[in-house]
Amino acid sequence: MTSYKSEGKRINWTNSTGSDVASGGVAVGTDAIAIAVVDIDNGDSGAVATEGEYSLPAASAETWTFLQQLYWDAASGELTNVASGNTPAGKAGATKAAGVATGRLLLNR
């Protein structure tokens, strides 16, 4: 008997956040985030991606370097380079200049 379930690139997640999560939205875990592949209503389950590169809202005042560690700030709904109080998200997929409101994220790297 095998215990293999999947490659883990996409997994099923039950949304218990109290709010619906739209496709492309962020599902926040304790130590990582995932990206909703489909709309997931509160209380329902749906597919989330656990790897890949995504463009997400970002703290516009910040600058990032390629492969810098990034975090998800759930309060602002943005990627940030500030670790304190935020969830690890992955690495910057590209350099980001100040004044830019989106950033590229290599999810959970």
C-alpha positions as a Markdown table, in Angstrom:
| # | Residue | x | y | z |
|---|---|---|---|---|
| 1 | Met | 0.0 | 0.0 | 0.0 |
| 2 | Thr | 1.3 | 3.5 | -0.9 |
| 3 | Ser | 0.7 | 6.7 | 1.0 |
| 4 | Tyr | 1.5 | 9.0 | -2.0 |
| 5 | Lys | -1.2 | 11.7 | -2.3 |
| 6 | Ser | 0.1 | 14.2 | -4.9 |
| 7 | Glu | 3.1 | 16.2 | -6.1 |
| 8 | Gly | 1.9 | 18.9 | -3.7 |
| 9 | Lys | 2.0 | 21.7 | -6.3 |
| 10 | Arg | -1.8 | 22.1 | -5.7 |
| 11 | Ile | -3.6 | 20.9 | -2.6 |
| 12 | Asn | -7.1 | 21.0 | -1.3 |
| 13 | Trp | -7.7 | 23.7 | 1.3 |
| 14 | Thr | -10.8 | 24.3 | 3.5 |
| 15 | Asn | -11.5 | 28.0 | 3.9 |
| 16 | Ser | -12.3 | 28.8 | 7.5 |
| 17 | Thr | -11.3 | 32.4 | 7.4 |
| 18 | Gly | -14.8 | 33.9 | 7.7 |
| 19 | Ser | -14.5 | 35.4 | 4.3 |
| 20 | Asp | -14.6 | 34.2 | 0.7 |
| 21 | Val | -11.2 | 33.9 | -1.1 |
| 22 | Ala | -11.3 | 34.7 | -4.8 |
| 23 | Ser | -9.2 | 32.9 | -7.4 |
| 24 | Gly | -5.8 | 34.5 | -7.2 |
| 25 | Gly | -6.3 | 35.5 | -3.6 |
| 26 | Val | -4.0 | 34.5 | -0.7 |
| 27 | Ala | -4.7 | 31.6 | 1.7 |
| 28 | Val | -2.7 | 32.3 | 4.8 |
| 29 | Gly | -1.3 | 29.4 | 6.9 |
| 30 | Thr | 0.9 | 29.5 | 10.0 |
| 31 | Asp | 4.2 | 29.3 | 8.3 |
| 32 | Ala | 3.5 | 29.8 | 4.6 |
| 33 | Ile | 0.9 | 31.1 | 2.1 |
| 34 | Ala | -0.9 | 29.5 | -0.9 |
| 35 | Ile | -2.7 | 31.0 | -3.8 |
| 36 | Ala | -6.3 | 30.1 | -4.5 |
| 37 | Val | -6.7 | 28.5 | -7.9 |
| 38 | Val | -10.5 | 28.8 | -7.8 |
| 39 | Asp | -13.0 | 30.9 | -5.9 |
| 40 | Ile | -13.3 | 29.4 | -2.4 |
| 41 | Asp | -16.3 | 30.4 | -0.4 |
| 42 | Asn | -16.0 | 30.5 | 3.4 |
| 43 | Gly | -16.6 | 27.0 | 4.7 |
| 44 | Asp | -15.9 | 25.3 | 1.3 |
| 45 | Ser | -12.9 | 23.6 | 0.0 |
| 46 | Gly | -10.9 | 24.3 | -3.1 |
| 47 | Ala | -7.5 | 24.0 | -4.8 |
| 48 | Val | -4.7 | 26.2 | -3.8 |
| 49 | Ala | -1.2 | 26.4 | -5.3 |
| 50 | Thr | 1.8 | 25.9 | -3.1 |
| 51 | Glu | 4.5 | 26.8 | -5.6 |
| 52 | Gly | 5.0 | 28.9 | -8.7 |
| 53 | Glu | 5.6 | 32.6 | -9.5 |
| 54 | Tyr | 2.9 | 35.2 | -8.9 |
| 55 | Ser | 2.4 | 38.9 | -9.1 |
| 56 | Leu | 0.8 | 40.2 | -5.9 |
| 57 | Pro | 0.1 | 43.5 | -4.2 |
| 58 | Ala | 3.2 | 44.9 | -2.5 |
| 59 | Ala | 4.2 | 47.5 | 0.0 |
| 60 | Ser | 4.9 | 50.3 | -2.6 |
| 61 | Ala | 7.5 | 52.2 | -0.4 |
| 62 | Glu | 9.8 | 49.2 | -0.2 |
| 63 | Thr | 12.6 | 48.1 | -2.5 |
| 64 | Trp | 13.5 | 44.5 | -2.9 |
| 65 | Thr | 16.4 | 42.6 | -4.5 |
| 66 | Phe | 16.1 | 39.4 | -6.5 |
| 67 | Leu | 15.5 | 36.4 | -4.3 |
| 68 | Gln | 15.1 | 38.5 | -1.1 |
| 69 | Gln | 12.9 | 36.8 | 1.5 |
| 70 | Leu | 9.3 | 38.2 | 1.5 |
| 71 | Tyr | 6.4 | 37.9 | 3.9 |
| 72 | Trp | 2.6 | 38.3 | 3.6 |
| 73 | Asp | 1.1 | 41.1 | 5.7 |
| 74 | Ala | -2.5 | 39.9 | 6.2 |
| 75 | Ala | -3.5 | 43.3 | 7.7 |
| 76 | Ser | -2.6 | 45.3 | 4.6 |
| 77 | Gly | -3.0 | 42.5 | 2.1 |
| 78 | Glu | 0.4 | 43.0 | 0.7 |
| 79 | Leu | 3.8 | 41.4 | 0.3 |
| 80 | Thr | 6.5 | 43.0 | 2.4 |
| 81 | Asn | 10.2 | 42.5 | 3.4 |
| 82 | Val | 9.3 | 42.9 | 7.1 |
| 83 | Ala | 9.3 | 39.6 | 9.0 |
| 84 | Ser | 7.8 | 40.8 | 12.3 |
| 85 | Gly | 4.2 | 39.7 | 12.7 |
| 86 | Asn | 3.9 | 38.5 | 9.1 |
| 87 | Thr | 3.8 | 35.1 | 7.4 |
| 88 | Pro | 6.7 | 33.8 | 5.3 |
| 89 | Ala | 5.7 | 33.9 | 1.6 |
| 90 | Gly | 8.7 | 33.1 | -0.5 |
| 91 | Lys | 11.4 | 34.9 | -2.4 |
| 92 | Ala | 11.3 | 38.0 | -4.6 |
| 93 | Gly | 11.1 | 36.8 | -8.3 |
| 94 | Ala | 12.5 | 40.2 | -9.4 |
| 95 | Thr | 13.9 | 43.4 | -8.1 |
| 96 | Lys | 11.2 | 45.9 | -7.0 |
| 97 | Ala | 11.7 | 49.6 | -7.0 |
| 98 | Ala | 10.1 | 52.0 | -4.5 |
| 99 | Gly | 6.7 | 53.3 | -5.8 |
| 100 | Val | 5.8 | 50.0 | -7.4 |
| 101 | Ala | 2.6 | 48.6 | -6.0 |
| 102 | Thr | 3.0 | 45.0 | -7.1 |
| 103 | Gly | 5.8 | 42.5 | -6.8 |
| 104 | Arg | 6.8 | 39.1 | -8.2 |
| 105 | Leu | 6.9 | 36.3 | -5.7 |
| 106 | Leu | 8.4 | 32.8 | -6.0 |
| 107 | Leu | 5.9 | 31.1 | -3.7 |
| 108 | Asn | 7.3 | 29.4 | -0.6 |
| 109 | Arg | 10.9 | 29.3 | -1.7 |
